[in-house]
Amino acid sequence: MFSSLSVRNFRIYWFGMFVSLIGTWIQVVAQSWLVFELTKSAFLLGVVGFLSSIPVFLLSLFGGVLADRRNKRNILIATQTTFMFLAFLLAVLTQMKIITPGEIMFIALLNGVVMAFDAPSRQAVVVELVGKDNLFNAIALNSVAFNSSRIIGPALAGVLVAVIGMSGCFYLNGISFLAVIIALFLIHSAAFNPRPLGRGKNAPPSVSILSKPRSLDGGVEGLIKTRNHSRGDKNNTALKDLKDGLIFVKNNRLILALIAVVGIVSLFGIAYVILMPIFANEVLKVGARGLGVLMSSSGLGALAGALLLARLGDFKYKGKLLFLSSMVFSLSLILFSLSKIYLLSIITLMFIGCSSVTAIAIINTILQTRVSDEYRGRVMSVFMLTFAGMMPFGNLISGSLAQAFGVSFAVLVNGIICTVFLAVINIAYPKIRNI
């Protein structure tokens, strides 16, 4: 279950990131509560979520190009240091009681810009730290870290908001970034060196992961262009590298189908998170401590799913589990929207967390194992574009629906949309079930 932690570089990286993620989730809950306390507005909760994610939609493709061109450790040290500075800035403004919704939105926007360049490097570096043989286990353990922090962070935040205040929560998050920054300095730098953008002699041929080229799609022509543009041309610009990566993705039907699943779940499925303060305060009437429990419940389910994946290892028929998890996620979302009972809401959130992390981890693994090294940063930037980049639009849609018709109706509509779309994908791409 924990085999990839035997690799020194990944072990150091994993523990550093785990500590940092706990701090991040403490800030997420405290910031949501602060926004709701200042504004009492579901729509503005959606706006803050939108601003924190829209830069990922606009800039993450360039973050992928940067990850393929530069030393990933230097990128990550710069981004994590900037995250730390922004956390301390939010803490100081809150402590001085001069924080305004506009300032929270501006800091959220800056965090999103940094995330656009941080996420592709964090995703792409995992295989370089552990190798492809341990990749599935490493991705599962990254999910373990992320979702363990979703349990620990919100649970701590529910208590810490009352004990040290929201500014104290933001200070703790700032301090937590030191763990991952120190870890990055301890890792051997060679693990982060960029791969050549040209065709390496040991790289798998691109055609092996492409569907049969179709003239209507410009498949053969696009593939030739991709290869010609990426054969060690030192004069390639970032825009050319970006274009090559997009052509590579365009000519792969498997990648497109998987990206579509990620996109629809991110656009309509994940937005329930930003509405949780309203569910806690108005629907279930359990307050800040209840909010921490609800957020932790989703994290507990996600942790269970991540541990299961880590234990399974590189199992067969990932596609079948992918579609099963996706449908469980959608139906659980519908049930959560209809629940007015605190315990039932906790249980459904566990199913939501378990099924969502299972689906996303499987897609992440399939993408990384079927993409050659020189394109990994750019493909993972497309993954992040749909995973995190669609969230701001989903936050705005859900926030608007919740403001007009109530939070329960908003989440219900999102759950129905996810269910219908995933059923269509299941019918239209039956070969994915045999991956």
C-alpha positions, 0 to 999 in steps of 0.5 A: 500500500505504501511502496512508493514511499520507499523512494527517498525523493518521493518520501521527502516530497510527500511528507512536506506536501502533506503538512502544507495541504493541512494548512491549506485546508484550514485556510479554505474553511476559515476563508469560506466562513470569513466570506460568509460572515462578511457578506451573507451571500451565496453568490459572493462565495461563488465569486471567490471560488471563481476568482481563485480558479479562473487563472488556472483556466487561462494560464495553466497551459503555459504552466505546462510548457514551463514545466516541460522547459525548466527545472521543476524544483525551482518552479515549485520553490517559487510558487510555494514561497508566493503561496506562503506570502499571500497567506501571511498577507491575508492573516495580517489584514484579517488580524488588523480587522481591515479585511474586506470582501474585495481584498479577499477576492484579490488575494484569491485571484493571486493564489489562482495565478500562482496555482496555474504555474504550480499545479502542472509541475506538481502533477508532472514531477511525480513520475520523475520521482518514483518511475512508471512502475510505482506511478499508480501507487504514488498517485494514490498516495498523493490522493491519500495526502490530499484527502487526509488533509481534507479530514484533518484540516477542516476538523482543526479549522472548526476548532481553531476558528473559535480558539485562535480566530480566522487570522490565526488559521491563515498564519498557520497555513503560511507556516505550513508552506515551510514544510514543502519548501524545505522538502524541495531543497532536500530532494536531489535536483536531478529528479526535477530536470526538464525532459528534452522537448524533442523525441528522446531515443527511449521515448515511446512513439507517439502513435502508440497511444493515439487512436487510429488517425482520421483524415477528417481530424487532420490526424496524420497531418497533425501528428507529423506537424507535432513531430516536426515541431518537437525534434529538438528545435532550439528556436521553438517558442513557448507558443509553438510548444503549446501548440504541439501539446494541444495537437498531441492531445487533439489527436488522442481520442482516449485523452479527449474522452477522459478530459471530458469526464474531468471537465463535466465533474469539475464544472458541475460536480465539485461546486458543492464544496463552496456552498457548504457553509450555507448547508451547514448554517441554513439547511442543517443548522450545525454552525462552524463546527458542523461545517468542519465535520461535513468537510471532513466527512467528504475527506474521510470518504476520499481517504478510504478511496485513495487507500483502496487504490494504493492497495490495489496497485496497477490493477486491470479494468481501470475503466470499469471502476472509473465509470462506476465511481463516476456514477456513484459520485453523481447519484450521491450528489443528488441524494446529498442535495435532498437530505435535511438530516445531518447524519445522512448528509455526512454519509452521502458526503463520504460516498461523494469523497470516495467516488470522486477521488477514485475517478480522478486518480484513475484518470490521472494515472491513465494519462501519465502512463500513456503519455511520453515524457516530453509531453507530460507537463503539457498534457497534465496542464490540460488535465489541470485546465479542465479539473481546476480551470472549469471550477470557477465557472461551476462556482459562478453557476452554482452560486447564482443558482443557489442565490436564486433558488436555494442551495439544495436546488443548485446541487440537485441540478448539478447532480442530474447533469453529471449523471446524464453526461456520464451515462452518455460518455459510457455509451459513446466510448465503450472501449474505455471500460476495457482499459 
